[in-house]
Amino acid sequence: MRSPYQTVLFPLSALILAGCAAVGPNYSPPSLPSSQFPTSFGEPGLGSGAVEVKWWRAFDDPALTTLIQQALAANHDIGIAAARLEEANAMLGGSRQGFLPRGGAALGHENRRRSEIETPPGQPRQIETYRGAVDASWEIDLFGRVRRSVEVAQAQAGSREALLRGVQAGVAAAVAATWFELRGIEAELAVAADVSKSQRESLGLVERLVRAGSASEFDRLRAEAMLHQVEVAAPELERRRAASTNALASLLGETPQTFKPPAATPAHETLTVRTIAVGDPAALLSRRADIAAAERTLAAATARIGVETAGLYPEVQVQGSIGLVAGSLDAMSGAGALSSFLGPVIRWSFLDTGRVRARIAASEARTKEALIVYDQTVLRALQETDDAFKAYGAAGSTLGLRLLESAANREAARLARVRFSAGEGIYLDVLEAERSDFASQRALAVSRTQQRLAVVSLYKALGGGWEVCAQSDQDCGGADGLSNLRALK
């Protein structure tokens, strides 16, 4: 004759062996049709090798390298992203506990007085019970609810990790861009100071000619107006310099009041950068953090369908307890106080099928949305990369033309002053030449900045830079974060 445990557990064991597959769709990474996805970037003047990890070294600027290292270690956005990843990893650890039994020790004391109608004949109305036991329950994951829940948590943690990588790469690019903007503004201030000095000398010359009767008061007023026109550019440039300095301080996790930017070496006429390796579009999928985050979000949405689908099936648990139950503390030590039970519990909310199917449909819709978002993210990455290629080429061409323009205007201004000093020509020619010289010098300074920003945007579009944070000697945890990416896994 079978025991009650055998009657229950034998069919349950057969059900466990039969139900080894998790319900819901199994996830596979999406792939774009070859007709929509290019095989190469095909940009002239750019290499096809692997993208430089520490791309900022291409600028040969030690101050920039130091700033980026400081920002990776102290930036608050990175610290926030690192904390969110730490939270996701903790949630993943909690989800994995679903495979294990749960329960614990329980101690209880009950002192109850029954009514007369509740008390059997011959038994006392006052009952005192002491209980000490270890209770446990274990969910048998027949239909994969726990497995799919772990898949969701794993994908969410992967998305958080990708977002952290994106923040790290974005902060490095923002530091470089802000640094070059600051240097560009300082170059414009230097141009304004240089032209102001020249204009004061020109004004002094005109004043001497006015006293000698060789120039008119009109010429002096025009020279004075030109000097003020140059000087009026300085206050706005100073404001922009202060704003860029404050932005750099914020990126480095410092207060604007105490931050002092490092001294920069003078910028060269042109930026000489080693051949920029851009890799291929397929590698872009693995480098771009936004693409990786979108893919992991899609994986989480797919696994969540399985979690909801498991609600259509019974939930099977094995519950058990072993302990001591007695009417007094003294009796707890006797052999008769031993109490135990073990038995399966099957819960099946078959009346909630409509609600479960609604949740499944909602999860399927979210998965479709996540797939569209993934495709959109890939297309946007390709667009941003192509835009960055075009901007890089245009910036180089523009800088070359600005160099020629500035040289011509500077020589024209010099010749105009020489001719006017020799009594040839009119002062209006000098004013026009000097105005053009000032404008072209400022435009040249802006073009130098734009060329550097174009290189930064190109590397940012390529998704490079975060890989340096996987190195154990690099502090990339941000403000109050952990030391590097690997420590967060």
C-alpha positions in Angstrom: 0.0 0.0 0.0 1.3 3.5 -1.0 1.9 6.2 1.6 0.3 9.6 1.1 3.7 11.0 0.1 4.1 8.4 -2.6 0.6 9.0 -3.9 1.4 12.7 -4.4 5.1 12.7 -5.2 5.3 10.0 -7.9 2.9 11.8 -10.3 4.6 15.1 -9.4 8.0 13.7 -10.4 6.6 12.6 -13.7 5.2 16.1 -14.2 8.6 17.7 -13.4 10.4 15.5 -16.0 7.7 16.4 -18.6 7.7 20.1 -17.9 11.4 20.9 -18.3 10.9 23.6 -21.0 10.0 27.2 -20.1 6.9 28.6 -21.7 7.0 31.7 -23.9 9.3 32.6 -26.8 13.0 31.9 -26.6 15.0 35.1 -27.4 17.4 35.4 -30.3 19.3 38.7 -31.1 17.7 40.6 -34.0 19.5 40.9 -37.3 19.0 43.6 -39.9 18.5 42.6 -43.5 21.7 42.8 -45.5 19.9 45.1 -48.0 19.4 47.7 -45.3 22.7 47.3 -43.4 25.9 48.5 -45.2 29.0 46.3 -45.2 31.4 49.2 -44.9 31.4 52.9 -44.3 33.4 53.6 -47.5 34.6 57.1 -46.4 37.7 58.5 -48.1 40.6 59.5 -45.9 39.5 57.3 -43.0 41.0 53.9 -42.1 39.1 50.6 -41.7 41.0 49.4 -38.7 39.8 49.0 -35.1 38.6 52.2 -33.4 41.1 53.7 -31.0 40.1 53.0 -27.4 41.8 56.1 -25.9 40.9 58.3 -28.8 41.7 61.5 -27.0 45.4 60.7 -27.3 45.1 61.5 -31.0 45.1 65.2 -30.0 48.5 65.0 -28.3 47.2 67.1 -25.4 48.3 65.9 -22.0 45.9 68.3 -20.3 42.9 66.8 -22.1 44.0 63.3 -21.1 44.2 64.3 -17.4 40.8 66.0 -17.5 39.1 62.9 -19.0 40.7 60.7 -16.4 39.5 63.0 -13.6 36.0 63.1 -15.1 35.7 59.3 -15.4 36.6 59.0 -11.8 34.5 61.9 -10.4 31.6 62.6 -12.7 28.2 62.5 -11.0 26.3 61.1 -14.1 28.7 58.2 -14.2 28.2 57.6 -10.4 24.5 57.6 -10.9 24.7 55.1 -13.8 27.1 52.9 -11.7 24.7 52.9 -8.8 21.8 51.9 -11.1 23.9 49.0 -12.5 24.7 47.9 -8.9 21.0 48.0 -8.1 20.2 45.9 -11.2 22.9 43.3 -10.3 21.4 43.1 -6.8 17.9 42.5 -8.3 19.4 39.8 -10.5 20.8 38.1 -7.4 17.4 38.3 -5.8 15.8 36.7 -8.9 18.2 33.8 -8.8 17.1 33.0 -5.3 13.8 31.9 -6.8 15.5 28.6 -7.6 16.2 27.9 -4.0 13.8 27.0 -1.1 12.6 29.8 1.1 11.6 29.8 4.7 13.0 30.0 8.2 12.6 29.4 11.8 9.3 30.1 13.6 8.7 30.3 17.3 5.2 30.7 18.7 3.2 30.6 21.9 -0.6 30.5 22.0 -2.8 30.8 25.2 -6.4 30.3 24.2 -9.6 29.9 26.1 -12.4 28.1 24.2 -16.1 28.6 24.7 -18.1 25.7 26.1 -19.6 24.9 22.7 -16.1 24.7 21.2 -14.7 22.4 24.0 -15.0 18.7 23.5 -16.3 16.7 26.5 -13.7 15.9 29.0 -11.2 18.5 27.8 -10.1 21.7 29.4 -11.3 25.0 28.0 -7.9 26.6 28.5 -5.3 25.5 26.0 -1.6 26.6 25.9 0.6 25.6 23.0 4.3 26.2 22.4 5.7 25.7 18.9 9.2 25.9 17.5 9.8 24.8 13.9 11.7 25.3 10.7 9.3 26.0 7.8 10.3 25.8 4.2 8.7 26.0 0.7 10.2 25.4 -2.7 8.6 26.3 -6.0 9.1 23.7 -8.7 9.7 25.7 -11.8 7.7 23.5 -14.1 6.8 26.1 -16.7 9.8 28.4 -16.4 8.3 31.4 -14.5 11.4 31.6 -12.3 13.8 31.0 -15.3 12.1 33.7 -17.4 12.2 36.1 -14.4 15.9 35.5 -14.1 16.3 36.2 -17.9 14.4 39.4 -17.4 16.7 40.5 -14.6 19.8 39.5 -16.5 18.7 41.5 -19.6 17.9 44.5 -17.4 21.3 44.3 -15.7 22.9 44.1 -19.2 20.9 47.2 -20.3 22.1 49.1 -17.2 25.7 48.1 -18.0 25.4 49.3 -21.5 23.9 52.6 -20.3 26.8 53.0 -17.9 29.2 52.5 -20.9 27.2 55.1 -22.8 27.5 57.6 -20.0 31.2 57.0 -19.7 31.8 57.5 -23.4 29.5 60.5 -23.4 31.3 62.2 -20.5 34.7 61.7 -22.2 33.4 63.3 -25.4 31.7 66.1 -23.4 35.0 66.9 -21.6 36.9 67.0 -24.8 34.3 69.2 -26.5 34.1 71.6 -23.6 37.9 71.7 -23.4 38.3 72.6 -27.0 35.5 75.2 -26.8 37.3 76.8 -23.9 40.6 76.8 -25.8 38.8 78.3 -28.9 37.3 81.1 -26.8 40.7 81.8 -25.4 42.1 82.0 -28.9 39.3 84.4 -29.9 40.2 86.6 -26.9 43.8 86.5 -27.9 42.8 87.7 -31.4 40.7 90.5 -29.9 43.6 91.6 -27.7 46.0 91.5 -30.6 43.7 93.5 -32.9 42.9 95.9 -30.1 46.6 96.7 -29.7 46.9 97.2 -33.5 43.8 99.5 -33.5 45.2 101.6 -30.7 48.3 102.1 -32.7 46.2 102.9 -35.7 44.1 105.4 -33.7 47.3 107.1 -32.4 48.6 107.4 -36.0 45.3 109.0 -37.1 45.4 111.4 -34.2 48.9 112.5 -35.1 47.8 113.0 -38.7 44.8 115.0 -37.6 47.1 117.3 -35.6 49.4 117.6 -38.6 46.4 118.5 -40.9 46.9 115.3 -43.0 43.7 113.6 -41.8 40.2 114.7 -40.8 38.2 114.4 -37.5 36.0 112.0 -39.4 38.9 109.7 -39.9 39.7 109.8 -36.2 36.2 109.1 -35.2 36.1 106.1 -37.6 39.3 104.8 -36.1 38.0 105.2 -32.6 34.7 103.4 -33.5 36.7 100.5 -35.0 38.7 100.2 -31.8 35.5 100.0 -29.7 34.0 97.5 -32.1 37.0 95.2 -31.4 36.9 95.8 -27.7 33.2 95.1 -27.4 33.7 91.5 -28.3 35.7 90.8 -25.2 32.9 90.9 -22.5 30.8 88.3 -24.4 33.9 86.1 -24.9 34.7 86.4 -21.2 31.1 85.3 -20.4 31.4 82.3 -22.7 34.8 81.4 -21.2 33.3 81.5 -17.7 30.4 79.3 -18.8 32.7 76.8 -20.5 34.9 76.7 -17.4 31.9 76.1 -15.2 30.6 73.3 -17.5 34.1 71.7 -17.3 34.0 71.9 -13.5 30.6 70.3 -13.4 31.8 67.4 -15.6 34.7 66.9 -13.2 32.5 66.9 -10.2 34.0 70.2 -8.8 32.4 73.5 -7.8 32.9 76.4 -10.3 34.2 78.6 -7.5 37.2 76.4 -6.8 37.9 74.9 -10.2 40.9 76.1 -12.1 41.3 74.7 -15.7 44.8 73.5 -16.5 47.1 75.6 -18.7 46.9 74.7 -22.4 49.6 74.8 -25.0 49.0 77.1 -27.9 47.0 75.6 -30.7 48.7 74.8 -33.9 47.5 76.3 -37.2 46.1 72.9 -38.2 45.2 69.8 -36.3 47.4 66.9 -37.3 45.5 63.7 -36.4 46.6 60.2 -37.1 44.5 58.4 -39.7 41.2 57.8 -37.9 40.2 54.1 -37.9 36.4 53.8 -38.2 36.0 50.0 -38.3 32.9 48.7 -40.0 29.2 49.0 -39.4 29.0 45.5 -37.9 31.5 46.5 -35.2 29.4 49.6 -34.6 26.6 47.4 -33.2 28.9 46.1 -30.5 30.5 49.4 -29.6 27.6 51.7 -29.5 26.2 51.6 -25.9 22.7 52.8 -27.0 22.4 49.9 -29.4 23.5 47.4 -26.8 21.0 48.9 -24.3 18.2 48.7 -26.8 19.1 45.0 -27.6 19.1 44.1 -23.9 15.7 45.9 -23.4 14.3 43.8 -26.2 15.7 40.6 -24.5 14.0 41.6 -21.3 10.7 42.3 -23.0 10.8 38.9 -24.7 11.5 37.1 -21.5 8.7 38.9 -19.8 6.2 37.3 -22.2 7.3 33.9 -20.7 6.8 35.2 -17.2 3.2 36.2 -18.0 2.5 33.0 -20.0 3.5 30.9 -17.0 0.4 32.4 -15.2 -1.8 30.2 -17.4 -0.4 27.1 -15.8 -0.4 25.7 -12.2 2.2 26.9 -9.7 3.6 23.9 -7.9 5.3 24.1 -4.5 6.6 21.7 -2.0 6.0 22.8 1.6 7.4 21.3 4.7 8.0 21.8 8.4 9.8 20.1 11.2 9.8 21.2 14.8 8.4 20.7 18.3 4.9 21.3 19.5 3.9 20.9 23.1 1.5 22.2 25.7 4.3 23.4 28.0 7.9 24.4 27.9 8.9 21.3 29.9 7.1 19.0 27.4 9.1 20.5 24.5 12.0 18.2 25.3 10.0 15.0 25.1 9.9 12.6 22.1 6.2 13.2 21.7 6.7 16.9 20.8 8.3 16.2 17.5 6.1 17.4 14.6 6.7 17.4 10.9 4.9 17.5 7.6 5.8 17.5 3.9 3.4 18.0 1.0 2.9 19.6 -2.4 0.7 22.6 -2.9 -0.7 23.3 -6.3 -2.2 26.7 -7.1 -4.0 27.4 -10.3 -5.8 30.6 -10.9 -7.8 29.3 -13.9 -10.5 31.8 -13.2 -8.0 34.6 -14.0 -7.2 33.3 -17.5 -8.7 36.4 -19.1 -6.5 38.8 -17.1 -3.4 36.6 -17.7 -4.0 36.6 -21.5 -4.4 40.4 -21.4 -1.0 40.7 -19.6 0.5 38.4 -22.2 -0.9 40.5 -25.0 0.5 43.7 -23.4 3.9 42.0 -23.0 3.9 41.0 -26.7 3.0 44.6 -27.7 5.9 45.9 -25.5 8.2 43.4 -27.2 7.2 44.7 -30.7 7.8 48.2 -29.5 11.3 47.2 -28.2 12.1 45.7 -31.5 11.1 48.9 -33.4 13.1 50.9 -30.9 16.1 48.7 -31.5 15.8 49.1 -35.3 15.4 52.8 -34.9 18.5 53.0 -32.6 20.6 51.2 -35.2 19.4 53.5 -38.0 20.0 56.6 -35.9 23.5 55.4 -35.1 24.3 54.9 -38.8 22.8 58.4 -39.5 24.9 60.0 -36.7 28.0 58.3 -37.9 27.5 59.4 -41.5 26.8 62.9 -40.3 30.0 62.9 -38.3 32.0 61.7 -41.3 30.6 64.6 -43.4 31.1 67.1 -40.7 34.7 66.0 -40.2 35.4 66.4 -43.9 33.7 69.8 -44.1 35.5 71.0 -41.0 38.9 70.2 -42.5 38.1 71.9 -45.9 36.6 74.9 -44.1 39.7 75.3 -41.9 42.0 75.2 -45.0 40.0 78.0 -46.7 39.9 80.1 -43.5 43.7 79.9 -43.3 44.0 81.3 -46.8 41.4 83.9 -46.1 43.0 85.0 -42.9 46.4 85.3 -44.5 45.1 87.4 -47.4 43.1 89.7 -45.1 46.1 90.2 -42.8 48.4 91.1 -45.7 45.7 93.5 -47.1 45.4 95.2 -43.8 49.1 95.7 -43.5 49.4 97.1 -47.0 46.4 99.4 -46.4 48.1 100.9 -43.3 51.4 101.3 -45.2 49.7 103.0 -48.1 47.8 105.4 -45.8 50.9 106.2 -43.8 52.6 107.1 -47.1 49.8 109.4 -48.0 48.2 107.1 -50.5 44.6 106.0 -50.5 42.0 106.9 -48.0 41.5 105.8 -44.4 38.2 104.1 -45.3 40.3 101.5 -47.1 42.3 100.9 -43.9 39.1 100.5 -41.8 37.6 98.0 -44.2 40.8 96.0 -44.4 41.2 95.9 -40.6 37.6 95.0 -40.1 38.0 92.1 -42.6 41.2 91.1 -40.9 39.5 91.0 -37.4 36.6 89.0 -38.7 38.7 86.5 -40.6 41.0 85.9 -37.6 38.0 85.2 -35.3 36.5 82.9 -38.0 39.8 81.1 -38.2 39.9 80.5 -34.4 36.3 79.2 -34.6 37.2 76.9 -37.5 40.1 75.4 -35.5 37.7 74.7 -32.7 35.1 73.2 -35.1 37.7 70.9 -36.6 38.6 69.5 -33.1 34.9 69.2 -32.2 34.3 67.3 -35.5 36.9 64.8 -34.5 35.3 64.4 -31.1 31.9 64.0 -32.6 33.3 61.4 -35.0 34.7 59.3 -32.2 31.5 59.7 -30.2 29.4 58.5 -33.1 31.7 55.5 -33.5 30.9 54.6 -29.9 34.5 54.3 -28.8 36.1 55.2 -25.5 34.2 53.2 -22.9 36.5 50.2 -23.4 39.2 52.0 -21.3 36.9 51.6 -18.3 37.3 47.8 -18.5 40.9 48.1 -17.5 41.7 47.5 -13.9 44.0 50.4 -13.6 41.4 52.9 -14.7 39.0 54.5 -12.2 35.7 54.9 -14.0 33.2 54.7 -11.2 32.3 58.3 -11.1 31.4 60.2 -8.0 31.2 57.7 -5.1 31.1 54.9 -7.6 33.1 51.7 -7.9 36.6 51.7 -9.4 35.9 50.2 -12.8 33.4 48.5 -15.0 34.5 45.0 -14.2 34.0 45.5 -10.5 30.3 46.2 -11.2 29.7 42.8 -13.0 
